[in-house]
């Protein structure tokens, strides 16, 4: 504490020079501590990559709409309208950016939505990287930044679907899973509790459901299963004897009050049964029999699941 600070030529420093030197050291150490505490303060790095919610950057709506439309075609107005639904309460559209200010570039996009019945999960969709930057690792960076954002919001799991990128997601730690229901933009005008009531399958139903049970089996009681040959209808009641004398075509009869008009001639038995069978539809045939306890198998090469267009789709998730 009593040593005198000297220069390289061992000349004692003046009081003013000593004060300036100590001030510079103090400011340098303080700035370093602030940068470590908040990495975003060093935002002028030309190659820095980060994600930002698009509702904080409305100036990115048009370039982001062009990016998403390059993969899934829609009208620009409809795409911008979808992106404008991004909000802090979900769904959120995240944009992957590189650089700052005039050197800023849009690299990718991802959308996060709530999962019905799973409060700690988010659904990942519309993952896309600009075509000229593919194959450079930005897809992995986009997913890592998305996971970091989800963790910062308190979520524990990410769910997604893919048609042909299951191996890519497997390398990132995602595993095959069962389907979940994506809330999408419904949460902006309908509470999650209401969505859960209208959900096709709650958590309890999913855990208690038997894999071999189908909707058709549940609707048909066991003791009333349809047989391959329908039971014939009951025979018609016998007609009065005088009807046998009535000619089958253009019957003639007396119009006197003492003789009422006879009933129409009966239809042949074969025609009667055919008409009854046509007017009474049979229940649909039951599905092919399945062995009890049969499980739905999904691998990285085969999946039993299909999307709305009937295309095979893989369900995956990752605990973050």
HUWOSUL-V57596 format. One record per backbone hydrogen bond with DSSP energy under -1.0 kcal/mol. CO is the residue of the C=O (numbers start at 0). NH is the residue of the N-H. Records with the same first field share a line. If there is no record, write none. Layout:
# HUWOSUL-V57596
CO->NH ; NH
This chain:
# HUWOSUL-V57596
4->12
6->9
10->6
13->17
14->18
15->19
16->20
17->21
18->22
19->23
20->24
21->25
22->26
23->27
24->28
25->29
26->30
27->31
28->32
29->33
30->34
31->35
32->36
33->37
37->40
38->41
40->42
44->47
47->98
49->96
51->94
52->55
56->59
57->60
59->63
60->64
61->65
62->66
63->67
64->68
65->69
67->70 ; 71
74->78
75->79
76->80
77->81
78->82
79->83
81->84
82->85
86->89
90->86
91->111
92->53
93->109
94->51
95->106 ; 107
96->49
97->104
99->102
100->103
104->97
106->129
107->95
108->127
109->93
110->124
111->91
112->122
113->182
114->117
117->120
119->155 ; 156
121->158
122->112
124->110
127->108
129->132
130->133
136->140
137->141
138->142
139->143
140->144
141->145
142->146
143->147
144->148
145->149
146->150
147->151
149->154
150->153
155->319
156->121
157->317
158->123
159->315
161->313
164->168
165->169
166->170
168->173
169->172
174->316
180->115
182->185
184->187
185->188 ; 189
190->194
191->195
192->196
193->197
201->205
202->206
203->207
204->208
209->212
213->217
214->218
215->219
220->223
239->242
240->243
241->244
242->245
255->258
267->271
268->272
269->273
270->274
271->275
272->276
273->277
274->278
275->279
290->293
301->298
304->312
306->309
310->306
313->161
314->176
315->159
316->174
317->157
